[in-house]
């Protein structure tokens, strides 16, 4: 496995962990497009105003979810 794949998997697992931790407090979404719309409607993420999201994703969705998060810039 090359370094790019390793880094992508590490980011993916971290993302899944963070999104799973938000289960009690956040918004539940079903796909990357809904995630992107939700993030774009939110103010900037900060320690005093965190964006919490719960999402179950699978391998085929992973790239689109990461892309939605990166494009939102939050």
N, C-alpha and C positions, 0 to 999 in steps of 0.2 A: 504494500500500500504506500503510495507516495505521500509526501508531506501535505499537499493540498487536500487530499482525501482525509487524512488524519485530522487536520485542522477543521474541515467541514464537519466531521463527525463529532468533534469536541464541542464546537459551537452548537450543533444540533442537540446534543445531550444537555448542554447548559440551558438552551432555550426551552427544551421540554421540562427540565427541572424547574426553571423559573415560572413557566406558565402553569405547571402543576401546583406550585406553591400558592398561587393566587386563587385556588379553587373556592375558598370561603368568601372572598371579598370582591372578585372581579366579574367582568363581563364574560359570558360564555358564547363562543363563536364556533362556526362549523366549517369555514373554508377561508382560504387566503384572501379572497376578494372582500369578504365581510370584515376580515381583520384589517385590511388596508383602509376601508371606509371608516371603520371605528377609530383607528389610530389618527387618521386625518381630521377627524372631528374633535379630537381631544387636545387640550392645551399641552404645552411641553411637559415632559416627565421630569419630576424633581423629587427630592426626598420628602418634601411636605405635601406633594400632590402626585403620588405615583400612579401609573397606569397599570391596572391589574386586569389580566385576561386569563381565562381558562379555555384551553383548546386541546382536543385530542387530535393528534396528527399521525400520519403514517409516512413511510418512506416516499411514496410518490408525491405527497403534499409538501415535503420538507423544503425543497428548493423554492417553491412559490411562497411559502410562509416566511422564509428567511428574506426573500426578495421584498415582500410586503413590509416587513419590519425595517429593512434598510432604506427603502424608498420613502417611508414615513419620516425617517430621521429622528426618531424618538427612542 
